[in-house]
Amino acid sequence: MNFELTKGFLASLRTAIEKNDEKFVLENIVDLHPADIAEVLDELTTEEGKQLFQQFNEEKAADVLVELEEDVREKFLASLSSKEIAEQFIDNLESDDAADVIGELPEELKEEVISHLEDVDQASDIVDLLNYEEGTAGALMGKEMIAVKENWTIMRCTKEMRKQAEEIDFVYTVYVVTDKEKLIGTLSLKRMLLTPAKSKITDIYNSEVISIRATAKDEEVAQIMQKYDLIALPVIDELGRLIGRITIDDVVDVIQEESEKDYQMASGITEDVESSDKVWVLTRARLPWLLIGLLGGVFGAQVISLYETDLGIHPEMAFFIPLIAAMGGNVGVQSSAIIVQGLANNSLGFAGILTRLYKEFLVGLLNGLICSALILMYNMVFCDSMELSYTVSLALLAVIIFAALFGTFIPLILDKYKVDPALATGPFITTMNDILGLFIYFYIGSLMY
């Protein structure tokens, strides 16, 4: 059953916390999914959250901590000592989640928390994960996994797997490695159960295994797991040794973060911000593209001023300025959005820039002909000037074709030079097409009249 947070429930919970009503918390909160509890905690004060956390066992509290929004988690952890963070939460988290939480802490506090960890192996794993660059497979992976040696017998393999499984919550895949820890395959549990106990792993393992280097970008991780429908992906070092695994829940977070970042960039927001951020942070993220838009507007005004004399003689041309500008901007955003999406999910294939431009030219030509024909019919009915009718139709056709080509070309070029192509969408494309669209419109008008 899905949990739905209501104002009434939140008010009752606050009253229960204020009166130390443990019965209400036990009956209505403790058995909820950690994500649902995190949703509740997002609406409470830090002090109320601390009181609520006291009702959870250590494992449940750790799971809830991971699900909290980053800013809420930051405030909550700031109210705890380094020893409390280590013993109450980090000790009960898997290595990848623990590294993520510790990675958000100030440098001095990181060292203090790690020093309080009782499990030396866990502390070592966390330090290792923190050394990987953000946005790489190494920073995403966890160390909890089951690995068996190729020369083990089925009997020994079973014993070793039982030992390893004691420290793991979920077993996704059993990996097969050499004596030097080099990943060579995976092991089917079904085949292992049906094989004589004295047989060796080397006789039954599957040598076809998909893996990724720890230095690979997280976008590549998402693409591989999506392409091959994987729920877990092994991570190897430069020597091919198995060093960790990435699970599907980590990749979903990456996909969400990337889509949010691309959406914000396409909307003209230069930083990763939330609605709860401070006014200055939100202003700083939004102002750069607004200034670019402002500059584009100034250039657009300059283009119009170049043809001020023509407008004085033929003022009816001014009526269609918004139409030309809007159509150019819309077509450009459509074209760039399709290309950016294709680059993001790696679905463009190996076609070159010229091939893409030619295809987009045909699309722009067809759309332009249809729109131009419609506006021509409109002007033939409602406009007395044939020159204006032909000018608007020809300009609209030219602007749509140009905007389609421009919206395709820019993100492809940015991607070629390792710049995020999402920069090409939104305000940038719209502003450039406004300026050039106006120039094309007035230039054609000067030829037609």
Order of alpha helices (4+ residues) and beta strands (2+ residues): alpha-alpha-alpha-alpha-alpha-alpha-alpha-alpha-alpha-alpha-alpha-beta-alpha-beta-beta-alpha-beta-alpha-beta-beta-alpha-alpha-alpha-alpha-alpha-alpha-alpha
